[in-house]
Amino acid sequence: MLVNNFDHGIKSDSKSINESVNGSHDFTIRGYSLAKGMGAGKYISSDTFSVGGYDWAIYFYPDGKNLEDNSMYVSVFIALASDGTDVRALFELTLLDQSGKGKHKVHSHFDRALESGPYTLKYRGSMGYKRFFRRVSLETSDYLKDDCLSMHCTVGVVRNRVEGAKHFSIAIPPSDMGQNLKYLLETETGCDIVFHVRDETFKAHKLILAARSPVFRAQFFGLVGNPNMDEVELKDIEPSIFKR
């Protein structure tokens, strides 16, 4: 008879987890009207802020980024401001409604899937909108108040990590049961029987005595024994010998 034995070997598993590390920054532009006329392609920069171990900055173009748009739009971009290669990121840009109505202008890539996934950036690489807002509409909207604009920016840096199987180990106690039992006896911890040997007394444990002696097992736990016995008097033995 032919028997096929298949050795499947040791099985293991792991997970590849993609997640984004998110951070936010608020950017306020005061004196918006004084920034106009800088020229296309010139921008006002926020302070740098750190997300996912990289520095970022918001670039606001009062006259737009493209010369061919003839300053009809304002442009907003988020730029990688520190050295980095193939930094994958998502972003959200929010122009805040200052009327208190909460009608903010939000452009987010967190809530929808990108056709090609997150943006991949290098140093000075940016993500944003060349035609973020038509300038005439912006200047008559509730987003501009007291010549001031406020924006909220969120950047999500995509990270990958591998999570392997978790291994648990249990420390095996040393094989010193004899020492442990000796300690219980010496400290009289849990003793439930007392032996009277002449003028001395010795405390002990019924279970241990029963495990070591069939006589004590019968006396403490046998059919004719007394499980409630808590004292035993011994007459025909010396205390020094019994103690051994």
Secondary structure, DSSP 8 states (H G I E B T S, - for coil): -------------EEEEEEEEEEEEEEEEE-HHHHTTS-TT--EE---EEETTEEEEEEEETT-S-GGGTT-EEEEEEEE-S--SSEEEEEEEEE--TTSS---EEEESSSS--TT-SEEE-TT-EEEEEEEEEHHHHHTSTT-BTTEEEEEEEEEEEEEEEEE----------S-HHHHHHHHHHHTTT--EEEEETTEEEEE-HHHHHHH-HHHHHHHHSTTS-TT--EEEE-SS-HHHHH-
